[in-house]
Amino acid sequence: MNKDEIPSINKRKTSFLSASTLIKDLKALLKAGVLAANVLPVFSGFWLALHFSNKSFVDYWELFLLTIIGSTMVMAGALILNNWYDVDIDTIMERTKNRPTVTGNIPLKAVLLMGVIFTIIGFILLLLTTVEATIYGFVGWFTYVFLYTMWSKRRYTFNTIIGSVSGAVTPLIGWTAIGSSAHIVPIILFLILFIFQMPHTFAIAMKKCKEYSAAGVAMLPVVRGFAVTKVQIVVYVACLLPLPFFLTTLGTAFIVLATLFNVGWLAVSIGGFFTKNDLKWAHVIFLYSVNYITLLFLLMVIVTI
C-alpha cells in the first residue's frame, strides 16, 4: 500500500466513527426505545378508531402519517427537554452517564433548541389532524416536561403517577385524530397504559435504586423501600384484571388472551413476596411489563384485521 493512502484511510475511519457516535448520541438523546414504545399505542388508537367507525385505512393514510409523525415529534421534543433538564442527575447515574448531554458531545444549548423545534413542528402537524388530538398531545407533553421532569420527579414519590399520565394519553391522540374520545375503548386504553406504567416504573426504580438514591430522585423504592413497592406493584397489576372485560367488542379471543396476560403478571408479581433476590425479580417484572404492553396493543390490532 502506498504510504500516501494511509492518511486518507484514517480520515475515512474517523469520519465513520464520528457518524456512528452521532447516531448513538441521537438515539440516546431521543430515548429511542421509549419513543418507539409510545408510537405503538398511537397507532393502535388510530386503527381502532377506524375499525369502530367503519372507515378504511386507505382513505385516511395521509391523516395517519400526520398523526404518527406529529405525535412522535411532540414526544421526541418532550424526551429531549427531559434530557436537557436532567443533565445534573444524569451525570451521577450509571445508566445515563453516557448521554450526549453528559459527555458534552451535543452542547446543552443545541439540545434545548432541538427540544423546542421538535415540539413546535410536532404540534403544527397535529393541528393539521384535529384540535382534540392536539390537546391530548399537549397534555402529554406538558405533564411530562413540567409536572413530571421539572416539578415532581425529584421531590415526590407520586412522580410516577404524573409520569404515567403523559404516557397514557398516546392512544387518545391516535383515536381523536379520527373521532371523539367519548367512547369506552379509548378510555380503557388510557387506563391500561396508565396502570401498566406504575409497576413497570417501580420495577425499573428497584433495579436502579442505588443510582436514584445517589441522584436524589424520590422514587418509591428509594423513599419507602422494597416491601412497600412490592405491595404497590401487586395492587396495580390486580387493577388491570377487569379492564379487558370492558372491551368485549374486540372479541372473546382478545378477552381470554388479555386475561391470561394479566393473571400471569399478577402471579409473577405475587412471587415477589417470596423471592430471595429482589433485583432479579424486579428485572423479571420489567421484562414481563415490556412484553405485556407490546403484545396487548398488537393483539388489539390483530383481532380487528
C-alpha positions in Angstrom: 0.0 0.0 0.0 1.2 3.5 -0.9 2.0 5.4 2.3 0.2 8.4 0.9 -3.0 6.4 1.0 -2.8 5.9 4.8 -4.0 9.4 5.9 -6.9 9.1 3.5 -7.9 5.7 5.1 -7.6 7.1 8.6 -9.8 10.1 7.7 -12.5 7.7 6.4 -12.3 5.7 9.6 -12.5 8.8 11.7 -15.5 10.0 9.7 -17.2 6.6 10.1 -16.6 6.6 13.8 -17.9 10.2 14.1 -21.1 9.3 12.2 -21.5 6.2 14.3 -21.1 8.2 17.5 -23.5 10.9 16.4 -26.2 8.3 15.6 -25.6 6.7 19.0 -25.8 10.1 20.7 -29.1 11.0 18.9 -30.6 7.6 19.9 -29.7 8.3 23.5 -31.0 11.9 23.3 -34.3 10.8 21.8 -34.5 7.8 24.2 -35.2 5.7 21.1 -36.6 2.7 22.9 -39.1 4.8 24.9 -40.1 6.8 21.9 -40.8 3.7 19.8 -42.8 2.1 22.6 -45.0 5.2 22.7 -45.7 5.2 19.0 -47.5 1.8 19.1 -50.4 3.0 21.3 -50.9 6.0 19.0 -51.2 3.6 16.0 -53.4 1.2 17.9 -55.7 4.1 18.9 -55.9 5.3 15.3 -56.5 1.8 14.0 -59.3 1.0 16.5 -61.0 4.4 15.8 -61.2 3.5 12.1 -62.4 0.0 13.0 -65.3 1.2 15.3 -66.3 3.9 12.9 -66.3 1.5 9.9 -63.7 3.6 8.0 -61.0 2.4 5.7 -57.3 2.9 6.4 -56.7 3.5 2.7 -58.9 6.6 2.9 -57.1 8.1 5.9 -53.4 7.2 5.2 -52.5 10.9 4.9 -54.1 11.7 8.2 -52.4 8.7 9.7 -48.9 10.0 8.7 -49.7 13.4 10.1 -50.8 11.8 13.4 -47.9 9.4 13.7 -45.2 11.9 12.7 -46.7 14.8 14.6 -47.2 12.8 17.9 -43.7 11.3 17.5 -42.2 14.8 17.1 -44.0 16.1 20.2 -42.9 13.1 22.3 -39.3 13.4 21.0 -39.4 17.1 22.0 -40.5 16.2 25.5 -37.8 13.5 25.8 -35.1 15.8 24.6 -36.2 18.5 27.0 -36.1 15.9 29.8 -32.5 15.1 28.9 -31.6 18.8 28.8 -33.1 19.5 32.3 -31.9 16.3 34.0 -28.2 16.6 32.9 -27.1 17.1 36.6 -28.7 13.8 37.8 -27.8 12.0 34.6 -24.1 12.8 35.4 -24.5 10.8 38.7 -26.5 7.8 37.5 -24.6 5.0 35.9 -27.2 4.2 33.2 -27.4 7.8 32.0 -23.8 9.0 32.2 -23.1 8.3 28.5 -25.9 10.5 27.3 -24.6 13.3 25.0 -25.8 15.9 27.4 -23.4 14.5 30.0 -20.5 13.7 27.7 -20.8 17.1 26.0 -20.9 15.6 22.6 -24.0 17.7 21.9 -24.0 21.1 23.6 -26.8 21.9 26.0 -27.9 24.9 24.1 -28.3 22.7 21.0 -30.2 20.1 22.9 -32.6 22.8 24.2 -33.1 24.2 20.7 -33.7 20.7 19.4 -36.3 20.0 22.0 -38.2 23.3 21.3 -38.0 22.8 17.5 -39.2 19.2 17.6 -42.1 20.2 19.9 -43.2 23.1 17.7 -43.1 21.0 14.5 -45.0 18.2 16.2 -47.8 20.5 17.3 -48.1 22.1 13.9 -48.5 18.7 12.3 -51.0 17.6 15.0 -53.0 20.8 14.4 -53.5 19.5 10.8 -55.3 16.5 12.2 -57.9 17.6 14.9 -57.9 20.1 17.7 -58.8 17.3 20.2 -55.7 15.2 19.2 -53.6 18.3 19.6 -55.0 18.9 23.1 -54.2 15.4 24.2 -50.7 15.8 22.7 -50.2 19.0 24.7 -51.5 17.3 27.9 -48.9 14.5 27.5 -46.1 17.0 26.6 -46.9 19.5 29.4 -47.3 16.7 32.0 -44.0 15.1 31.2 -41.9 18.2 30.8 -43.2 20.4 33.5 -45.3 18.4 36.0 -43.0 15.3 36.0 -39.5 16.4 34.9 -39.3 19.9 36.4 -41.6 19.6 39.4 -42.3 16.2 40.9 -39.5 13.8 39.8 -37.0 15.0 42.5 -39.5 15.8 45.2 -42.4 13.4 45.5 -42.9 9.6 45.2 -46.2 10.3 43.2 -44.0 11.5 40.4 -44.7 8.0 38.8 -48.4 8.8 38.7 -47.8 12.1 37.0 -45.4 10.5 34.5 -47.9 7.7 33.8 -50.5 10.3 32.7 -48.2 11.6 30.0 -47.6 8.1 28.6 -51.3 7.1 28.8 -52.6 9.8 26.5 -50.9 8.3 23.4 -53.8 6.1 22.2 -56.1 9.1 22.8 -54.1 11.1 20.3 -54.5 8.4 17.7 -58.2 7.8 18.4 -59.2 11.5 18.4 -57.5 12.1 15.0 -60.5 10.1 13.7 -63.3 10.7 16.2 -64.3 11.9 19.7 -62.7 10.3 22.7 -66.2 10.0 24.3 -66.1 6.2 23.7 -65.4 3.3 26.1 -62.5 1.9 24.0 -60.1 4.9 24.2 -60.9 5.4 27.9 -60.0 1.8 28.6 -56.8 2.1 26.5 -55.9 5.1 28.6 -56.5 3.2 31.9 -54.5 0.2 30.7 -51.5 2.3 29.8 -51.7 4.4 33.0 -51.9 1.4 35.3 -49.3 -0.6 33.4 -46.7 2.2 33.8 -46.9 2.1 37.6 -45.4 -1.4 38.2 -43.3 -1.0 35.1 -41.6 2.1 36.5 -41.4 0.7 40.0 -39.5 -2.3 38.7 -37.0 0.0 37.0 -36.7 2.0 40.2 -36.0 -1.1 42.2 -33.3 -2.2 39.7 -31.7 1.2 39.8 -32.5 2.1 43.4 -28.9 2.9 44.4 -28.5 5.2 41.4 -31.8 7.1 42.1 -30.8 7.4 45.7 -27.4 8.9 44.9 -29.0 11.3 42.4 -31.7 12.4 44.9 -34.7 11.2 42.9 -37.7 10.5 45.0 -38.7 7.1 43.5 -40.9 4.9 45.7 -38.3 2.2 46.4 -35.8 4.9 47.5 -38.2 6.6 49.9 -40.4 3.8 51.1 -38.3 0.7 50.5 -38.8 -2.5 48.5 -41.5 -4.1 50.7 -43.9 -1.2 50.1 -43.0 -1.1 46.4 -43.8 -4.8 46.1 -47.3 -4.3 47.5 -47.9 -1.4 45.2 -46.9 -3.5 42.2 -49.3 -6.2 43.1 -52.2 -3.7 43.7 -51.7 -2.0 40.3 -51.3 -5.3 38.4 -54.5 -6.5 40.0 -56.3 -3.4 38.8 -55.6 -4.5 35.3 -57.7 -7.7 35.7 -61.2 -6.3 34.9 -60.2 -3.9 32.1 -60.3 -6.5 29.2 -64.0 -7.2 30.0 -64.8 -3.6 29.0 -63.5 -4.4 25.5 -66.0 -7.2 24.7 -66.4 -5.6 21.2 -62.8 -6.8 20.4 -64.0 -10.4 20.7 -63.6 -13.4 23.0 -60.1 -14.3 21.8 -58.8 -10.9 22.9 -60.5 -11.1 26.3 -59.2 -14.6 27.0 -55.6 -13.8 25.9 -55.5 -10.4 27.7 -56.8 -12.0 30.9 -54.1 -14.7 30.7 -51.5 -11.9 30.3 -52.9 -10.2 33.4 -53.1 -13.3 35.5 -49.6 -14.3 34.5 -48.3 -10.9 35.5 -50.2 -11.0 38.8 -48.7 -14.4 39.6 -45.2 -13.1 38.9 -45.9 -10.0 41.0 -47.0 -12.0 44.0 -43.9 -14.1 43.6 -42.0 -11.0 44.8 -43.2 -11.7 48.4 -41.3 -15.0 48.4 -38.2 -14.1 46.4 -34.7 -14.1 47.9 -33.3 -11.9 45.1 -35.3 -8.7 44.8 -33.2 -7.2 41.9 -33.6 -10.4 39.8 -37.3 -10.4 40.5 -37.6 -6.7 39.6 -35.8 -7.4 36.3 -38.4 -10.2 35.5 -41.2 -7.8 36.3 -39.6 -5.2 33.9 -39.3 -7.7 31.1 -42.8 -9.0 31.6 -44.2 -5.5 31.6 -42.4 -4.5 28.3 -43.6 -7.7 26.5 -47.1 -7.4 28.1 -47.9 -3.9 26.8 -46.4 -4.6 23.3 -48.3 -7.8 22.8 -51.5 -6.4 24.2 -51.6 -3.4 21.8 -50.6 -5.5 18.9 -53.3 -8.0 19.8 -55.9 -5.2 19.6 -54.9 -4.5 16.0 -54.7 -8.2 15.0 -58.2 -9.1 16.2 -59.7 -6.3 14.2 -58.0 -7.0 10.9 
